[in-house]
Amino acid sequence: MKEKMTKVQRDTVIVAILTSVITTFMGSATNLSIPNMSADLGVGAAAIGWVVVAYMLPTAALAVPFGGLADRIGRKKVLVTGVLIFTVMAFMAALAPTFPLLLAARAVQAAGAAMIFATNHAVLISEFPGSQRGRALGYALASTYVGLSLGPVLGGFINYYIGWRAIFVFSGIVGVVAVYAAAAKLPNRPSERTTISFDKVGNILYVLMIVCVIYGLNAFSSRPVMILLVPVGLVFAYFFIRREARQPDPLVDVRLFATNKAYSMSNLATLMNYGATYAIGYLLSIYLQVVLGYPSQIAGLILIVQTVIMAAFSPRMGRLSDRISPYKLASAGMGLCAISLFMLVFITTHTPVWMIIIVLIFAGSGFALFSSPNTNAVMGCVDRESYGVASSVLSTMRNIGHNTSMVIVTIIIQATLGDVALAEASPEALVHTMRIGYIVFSLICVAGIFVSLARNKEVK
């Protein structure tokens, strides 16, 4: 019998939903409005891309430092501050008269988003006992997928009929509600850490590591030489790991990766799953529009099937992971993702759209079955006092997985199509290129199944 939530638990779920929706909506909706921003502000195609980078890099680089800070001084303080910064900067971005001011607003807004990513899941599961942790995570992850789904649909509508600035205004209005809910409804829980020391050098090394790795991966498609930043980031990673291994109160307990197989394998499984599946939407978007000839709005409605399935099933899979070993469920989810990718290997220039929808249903179901249980498994490996950092590390794995997936796509496209514009390539050449990509991603996903199964103990 399902236990009823207390008022505090319901209020915390509402805050987690609001904060998850606005952050993911902001990212996906803004990406659609880039061409309009470029025309409105008189900025070239290369420069306008910094609107995305200015939000992506600080969010990825600062999530773990803010997670560590939240674990030490209190998660509510950091979450409320983050939502307030995010909201104020949304309105500032909407009013920005020049491109540099827009970039500045986006960068500061990203710092607020990093505070949110570092704390909203941690705050949520802190209010639920371990036996209901998956249930709580299911709500949070479902709301993330709702935000991702709303971005292309609602964001596209707002951008087309009102303008790109209205997207920021809409996010700001929802942010005002989220600020009030977080400040007024969340309980004031004291920090569970006995020490509040903060390793400044370790934080700097971590930020440099993430900026080099993620920017190097992200910039590879336009400037291949930037991939050299990745090994530079790995050098920073080496010094970061050496330092953290010697710290009595580290930012990230790197020793846990060596001593706790379930924790290390769960994070690696996250990296591999997102690395294998993130490009599905990108490649299918090209396939639907260029090969099958669907207009962008129809292609968007077809692709949204995956995120709708993910949003619908994530809470159920989260609850299920409270009763069944989460690593087994996550492995099964990885298997469904592998099946969907393998099905795509056989697409042709005349594959009917209903078959694409079936693939998206498989992919969405697999991702829902993987994501909530895998997150539950990660959180089950750490003490409550480290929920903020653990959640932030998991978010970083997702971010690196996203960028790695797109780097693989870029390498395959350049190797098979060269510098030919996608719209000018023949349908047969595009399908051949996509098949190679799906084969590679299928292999990564299959390897991810074994990584997921390698967790040799059940996580309660």
Summary of the structure (lengths in Angstrom):
residues: 460
radius of gyration: 21.1
end to end distance: 18.8
largest distance: 62.8
contacts: 1709
relative contact order: 0.13
helix: 82%
strand: 0%
